Amino acid sequence: MENSYDVVILGGGTSGCSCAYNCAKLNLKTLLVEKNNFLGGLMTAGLVIPVMKSSTSDLNCDYYNQLVALCKKYNAQITYKDKNDGWFNPELLKIILDEILSLPKLEILFETDILDVVKNNDSIQNVILSHKLLSLPIVAKYYVDATGDAKLSKLSDCSFLTDNDLTQQSTLRFIVGNVDTERFCKFISSVDLNEDITNTYRDESNTRNELHFTTASTWDENKKWALDKYLKKGVEDNLLIDRDRSYFQIFSVAAGAGQVAFNCPRIDCYKNNPFKYSLELINARKAIYRLFSFVKAQFAGFENAIITNIASQTGIREENRVKTKYVFTKDDIISPKKTANPVLNANYSIDVHSKDKNKSVLQKTGSYTLPIESLISSDISNLFVIGKILGADFYAHSALRVQKSCMSMGEAVAKYIASIEK
């Protein structure tokens, strides 16, 4: 049958691209299905940059290392002062991902979504894809859900985890251009002397002598935020509303002279109410213009700034978590166990973005590993789940959802499938 594959991967985002790359490298006939007309998911459409730093012991990092190398070739990457080499340019990534995934065993379908699933007892027999007005039946031995919202798993009637009523705030990111970063870095360095929050970096080899920076502020009172007095003044001057102070974080952009990426504003997800969620997106774009007007008025170097990009995909931190053969928990992070088939080695913190003041959590951890069983559906024998839909409780998920870990998940599943096929 022409439309028959070893592996079909739904979702060409962070984890899906890694899985597809490794499946093809391991000689598995692979189909990658992506709803957008480009790859990258939150890294490109969501403007989620840079990759958050996490120690990995280089476990299942082949794809990540190749991505860094290719980004360097395109001058689309910098390595920051903390040795984080995951500062990428989101627009150039669209081109780079096309190149890295140009492999003989891999086909890609853009602007295509899943329409239906045909099951045979506890396995997926085939899927029906939708491309514009076409319906495409696709058969595979194994299916990988990398959709971010677990659409394939929902259509397959999988069980989901509902361990508590807590939620993560989402973010609609944006980028501002035409910023005088030299002036801004002088300003911000004089305002905030806490290098754990605000720092700048220039290096001939790591940043090609470009000046880069990061800074942040929240309305939480567990830390002293030097920028908060400016945000409060923005509220007093009617440039901002108080909610805009809840989370403010900005980064320079690799290979983006004069560009600044905003990891804000926060928004409520309302995953069970699409009408409220749609209103949230409208309000988020209003908040973007308020934040833009605020930095132009309050921050040196932003006087001639312009908005250049608003994310076409919401940065949803947590939405649907699939029940897997082993549900990874907070205890597994705090008191790590040895696993027979470790997916990743990470030390990213337990990181919860709460909508309530002083309720966010950032709890440092030691190194921990994740078992492959947390990526295998408990209900469907030939279905794997990767990325932010993995089988983990709410707090463990908050540590595992970051991009570097998601790439390792995709790679580990590819290697696991290849080992089964031997």
C-alpha positions in Angstrom: 0.0 0.0 0.0 1.4 3.4 -1.0 0.4 5.3 2.1 2.0 2.7 4.5 4.8 3.6 7.0 6.7 2.2 9.9 6.1 5.3 11.9 3.6 8.1 11.6 4.2 11.2 13.8 1.5 13.7 14.3 2.9 17.1 15.1 6.0 18.7 13.7 7.0 20.7 16.8 9.8 20.3 19.2 9.5 16.7 20.1 7.9 15.6 16.8 10.9 16.9 14.7 13.3 15.1 16.9 11.4 11.8 16.7 11.1 12.1 12.9 14.8 12.8 12.4 15.9 9.9 14.5 13.3 7.5 13.0 14.5 8.3 9.5 18.2 8.0 10.6 17.4 4.6 12.0 16.1 3.4 8.6 12.4 3.5 9.6 10.0 4.7 6.9 8.5 7.8 8.5 5.7 10.3 7.9 5.7 13.6 9.8 2.3 15.4 9.8 2.2 19.1 10.6 -0.8 21.5 10.7 1.2 24.6 9.9 3.1 25.3 6.7 6.4 25.1 8.5 8.0 23.1 11.3 9.0 24.0 14.8 5.8 24.4 16.7 6.3 26.6 19.8 10.0 27.2 18.8 8.8 29.0 15.6 5.1 29.7 15.7 5.1 30.3 19.4 8.3 32.3 19.5 9.4 30.3 22.6 13.1 31.2 22.6 15.6 30.6 24.0 15.6 26.9 24.9 15.7 26.8 28.7 18.9 25.4 30.1 18.9 21.9 31.5 21.8 19.5 32.2 21.4 16.4 30.1 24.6 14.3 30.4 24.2 14.2 26.6 21.5 11.4 26.9 19.4 11.3 23.7 20.7 14.6 22.5 21.9 13.6 19.0 19.2 15.6 17.4 19.7 18.6 19.6 23.4 18.6 19.0 22.9 18.4 15.2 20.3 21.3 15.4 22.8 23.5 17.3 25.5 22.7 14.7 23.3 23.5 11.8 22.1 26.7 13.4 25.7 27.8 13.8 26.2 27.2 10.1 23.3 29.6 9.4 24.5 32.1 12.0 21.2 31.6 13.7 22.5 30.6 17.2 24.5 32.0 20.1 25.8 30.4 23.2 25.0 32.6 26.2 27.3 33.2 29.2 25.8 30.4 31.2 26.9 28.0 28.4 23.3 27.6 27.2 23.8 27.0 23.4 20.0 26.9 22.7 19.6 30.6 21.8 18.1 30.2 18.3 16.5 32.6 15.8 12.9 31.5 15.4 12.4 32.6 11.7 15.7 31.1 10.5 14.7 27.9 12.4 11.9 27.3 9.8 14.5 27.0 7.1 17.0 25.1 9.2 14.4 22.5 10.3 13.5 21.9 6.6 17.1 21.1 6.0 17.8 18.9 9.0 14.7 16.8 8.2 15.5 16.4 4.5 16.2 12.6 4.8 15.6 9.8 2.4 13.3 7.8 4.8 11.2 10.8 5.8 8.2 12.4 4.2 6.5 15.5 5.5 2.9 16.6 5.0 2.3 20.3 5.7 -1.1 22.0 6.4 -2.5 18.6 7.3 -4.3 17.5 10.4 -5.8 14.3 11.8 -9.5 13.7 11.1 -10.2 10.3 12.5 -8.7 7.1 13.9 -9.6 3.5 13.0 -8.8 1.0 15.8 -8.5 -2.8 16.0 -9.1 -3.7 19.6 -6.2 -2.0 21.6 -4.2 -0.8 18.6 -4.5 1.8 15.9 -5.1 0.3 12.5 -4.9 3.4 10.5 -5.5 7.2 10.7 -7.5 9.5 8.4 -5.7 12.7 7.6 -7.3 15.9 6.3 -5.4 18.1 3.8 -7.6 20.9 2.6 -10.5 19.0 0.8 -8.6 15.7 0.7 -9.0 12.8 3.1 -5.9 10.6 3.3 -6.0 7.1 4.9 -2.5 6.3 6.3 -1.4 3.0 7.7 1.6 2.5 10.1 3.0 0.0 12.6 3.5 2.7 15.2 2.0 6.1 15.9 3.5 9.0 17.8 1.3 11.7 19.2 3.4 14.9 19.3 0.4 17.3 18.7 0.8 19.2 22.0 -2.9 19.0 22.7 -3.0 15.1 22.4 -5.5 15.2 19.5 -4.4 11.7 18.3 -4.8 10.3 21.8 -8.2 11.9 22.2 -9.4 10.4 18.9 -8.0 7.0 20.1 -10.1 7.2 23.3 -7.1 7.2 25.5 -7.3 7.9 29.3 -6.1 11.2 30.6 -4.6 12.4 33.9 -6.7 14.7 36.1 -4.7 14.7 39.3 -5.7 18.1 40.5 -7.4 21.4 39.6 -4.1 23.4 39.2 -3.4 25.0 35.9 -0.4 26.7 34.2 -0.7 30.2 32.8 -0.2 30.4 29.0 1.7 33.1 27.2 1.3 34.9 23.9 4.8 36.0 23.0 5.9 38.8 20.7 9.0 40.4 19.3 9.9 44.1 19.1 12.5 45.4 16.6 14.5 48.5 16.0 15.8 48.6 19.6 19.1 50.2 20.5 20.4 47.3 22.6 23.6 49.0 23.5 21.7 51.8 25.2 19.2 49.4 26.8 21.9 47.2 28.2 23.6 50.2 29.8 20.3 51.3 31.3 19.2 47.9 32.6 22.6 47.1 34.1 22.5 50.3 36.1 18.9 49.6 37.2 19.4 46.0 38.3 22.6 44.8 39.9 21.3 41.2 40.5 23.0 39.2 37.8 20.8 36.2 38.6 17.9 38.2 37.1 19.5 40.7 34.8 22.7 40.1 32.8 24.3 40.9 29.5 26.9 39.1 27.4 29.2 39.8 24.5 31.8 37.4 23.2 33.6 37.2 19.9 33.2 33.4 19.4 29.9 32.7 21.3 27.9 35.7 20.2 29.8 36.9 17.1 30.6 40.0 19.2 26.8 40.9 19.4 25.6 42.2 22.7 22.9 39.9 24.3 20.9 40.1 27.5 18.0 38.8 29.6 16.0 40.4 32.4 12.7 39.8 34.2 10.2 40.9 36.8 7.1 39.5 38.4 4.5 40.7 40.9 5.4 37.9 43.3 7.0 39.3 46.5 9.4 36.4 47.2 12.2 38.2 45.4 13.2 41.8 44.9 12.5 42.8 41.3 14.3 45.9 40.3 12.1 46.5 37.3 8.9 46.3 39.3 9.0 50.0 40.2 9.0 50.8 36.5 6.0 48.5 35.9 4.2 50.1 38.8 4.8 53.5 37.3 3.5 52.1 34.0 0.2 51.3 35.8 0.1 54.8 37.5 0.6 56.4 34.1 -2.2 54.3 32.6 0.2 52.6 30.1 -0.4 49.2 31.8 -3.0 47.5 33.9 -1.9 45.7 37.1 -2.2 42.2 35.6 0.5 43.2 33.1 2.9 43.2 36.0 2.3 39.5 36.8 5.1 38.3 34.6 7.6 40.3 32.5 10.6 38.6 30.8 12.6 39.7 27.8 15.6 38.3 25.9 17.7 39.4 23.0 17.3 37.4 19.8 20.1 35.3 18.2 21.0 36.8 14.7 18.4 39.4 15.4 20.2 42.7 15.8 17.9 45.2 17.5 15.2 42.6 18.3 13.9 41.8 21.7 11.7 38.7 22.5 9.0 39.1 25.1 7.9 36.1 27.2 4.6 37.8 28.1 1.8 38.6 28.5 0.4 35.7 30.5 -3.1 34.6 29.7 -5.7 32.1 31.1 -6.0 29.0 28.9 -9.7 28.1 29.5 -9.1 24.7 27.7 -12.8 23.7 28.3 -14.3 27.0 27.1 -13.2 28.0 23.6 -15.3 31.2 23.8 -13.5 32.5 26.9 -10.2 31.4 25.5 -10.8 33.3 22.3 -11.6 36.5 24.3 -8.3 35.9 26.2 -6.4 36.0 22.9 -8.0 39.3 22.0 -7.2 40.7 25.4 -3.6 39.3 25.1 -3.0 41.3 21.9 -4.3 44.4 23.7 -1.8 43.6 26.5 1.0 43.3 23.9 0.3 46.8 22.7 0.2 48.1 26.3 3.6 46.5 27.1 5.0 47.8 23.8 3.9 51.4 24.7 5.3 51.0 28.2 8.8 49.9 27.1 8.9 52.7 24.5 8.1 55.3 27.3 10.1 53.8 30.2 13.2 52.0 28.8 16.2 53.7 27.2 16.8 52.2 23.8 13.2 51.4 23.0 12.3 54.9 21.8 12.1 53.9 18.1 11.0 50.3 18.6 8.3 48.6 16.5 6.4 45.4 16.9 7.7 43.0 14.3 6.1 39.6 15.2 3.2 38.3 17.4 3.2 34.5 17.9 0.7 32.6 15.7 0.6 29.9 18.3 -0.2 30.3 22.0 2.5 29.2 24.4 0.4 26.7 26.3 2.5 25.2 29.1 0.1 22.4 30.2 -3.1 21.2 28.6 -3.7 17.4 28.3 -1.6 14.7 29.8 -2.1 11.2 28.6 -2.2 8.2 31.0 0.8 6.1 30.3 2.2 2.7 31.4 4.1 4.6 34.1 3.0 8.0 35.4 6.0 10.0 36.4 5.5 12.0 39.6 7.0 14.8 41.7 8.5 12.2 44.0 10.3 10.7 41.0 12.0 14.1 40.6 12.7 14.8 44.2 13.9 11.2 44.9 15.1 9.9 41.6 15.1 6.2 40.8 17.2 4.3 38.3 15.4 3.3 35.2 16.1 0.5 32.7 15.4 2.6 29.6 16.1 6.2 30.5 14.6 8.7 28.1 16.5 11.8 29.4 18.7 13.2 32.1 17.6 16.6 33.2 17.8 19.0 36.1 15.3 21.6 35.1 13.3 23.0 38.0 9.7 22.3 39.0 8.3 25.4 37.4 4.6 26.4 37.9 3.3 29.7 36.5 0.3 30.5 38.6 -2.3 33.2 37.8 -2.4 34.1 41.5 0.1 36.5 43.1 2.8 34.7 45.2 1.5 31.2 44.1 4.0 30.5 41.4 6.6 27.8 42.1 10.3 27.5 41.0 11.8 24.7 43.0 15.3 23.6 42.1 16.0 19.9 41.7 19.0 17.6 41.3 19.3 15.4 38.2 16.5 13.0 37.3 15.7 10.5 34.6 12.5 9.6 32.9 11.5 6.0 32.0 10.3 5.1 28.5 7.1 3.8 30.0 6.0 7.4 30.6 5.8 7.8 26.9 3.8 4.7 26.1 0.0 4.8 26.1 -1.6 2.6 28.8 -4.6 2.0 26.5 -3.2 1.7 22.9 -0.4 -0.8 22.3 1.2 1.0 19.3 0.8 4.6 20.4 3.6 6.7 21.9 3.1 10.2 23.4 5.9 12.8 23.5 6.4 16.4 24.5 4.1 18.2 26.9 1.4 15.4 26.7 3.6 12.8 28.4 2.4 10.8 31.3 3.4 12.8 34.4 1.6 14.4 37.3 1.2 18.2 37.3 4.3 19.1 39.2 6.6 16.6 37.4 5.2 17.8 34.1 6.1 21.4 35.0 9.8 20.3 35.0 9.7 18.0 32.0 7.8 20.2 29.5 10.9 22.3 28.4 12.2 22.0 24.9 15.5 20.2 25.5 13.7 17.4 27.4 11.0 17.2 24.7 13.6 16.7 22.1 15.1 13.8 24.1 11.6 12.3 24.4 11.3 12.2 20.6 14.7 10.7 20.2 14.2 8.1 22.8 10.9 6.9 21.3 12.5 6.6 17.8 15.4 4.5 19.3 12.9 2.4 21.2 10.8 1.6 18.1 13.9 0.8 16.2 15.0 -1.7 18.9 11.6 -3.4 18.7 11.9 -3.7 14.9 15.3 -5.4 15.0 
